[in-house]
């Protein structure tokens, strides 16, 4: 994959839709944590980990992907 292929993929409507869904998941979980934090620490850790995983996907850039191959 070259950088142009990566940029085309990021601009693709399906990719944009997936990224929008991840942003929505992050927002919903942050809101939920703001209301329920402390009631179930295991659930809090799961939600926090899921938020970090979503952000990891959203914040990848071409150079990081190239380095990890």
N, C-alpha and C positions, 0 to 999 in steps of 0.2 A: 504494500500500500504506500502510496506517496502522499504528500501533504495535500494536494488538490483533491485526491479521492477522499481523504479524511474530511476536508472542508465541505465537499459535496454531500457526504453522509450526514454531517451535522446540520446542513441546511435542508435536508430532505424532510418532507411533511410528516412521514411516519416517525422519524427521529425526533422532530420537534414535538410531536404529540406525546411521545414517550417521555421526553424531558419535562413537558408541561405536567404530566401525571406525577412524575417524581417530585416536582416542585409542590404540587398539591398535597402529596403524601407528607412531605416535610412540614408544610404549613399546618396540616391537620394534626400531625403528631405533636408538634410544638404547642399548639393550642390545647390539646388533650393533656400533655404533660403539665401545662400551666394550671390545670384544674385538678389533676389526680396525683401529682407527684407526691411521693411519700407513702401512699396507701399500700402499694405493692412494689417494693424495691426491685424485685426480679423483673416485673413488667416495665418499670422505669428504665432498667438497663437494656432490656430488649428494644424498647422504643428509641432510646438514645443511640444504640448501635445501628438500628435501621436508618435513622436520620444520617448518621455518619457515612453509612454505605451509599445512600442516595447521593449525598454530597460528593463522595469520592467519584461516582460515575459522572456527575454533572460537571465536575471541575477538572476532568482529564483534559490534557491538551496533547497535541500531536507529538511534541518533543518527549513527553513522559512515556507515551506509548512506544515510541521508537526506542527509548532507553530500556524499556522492560522486555523487549523482544529478544 
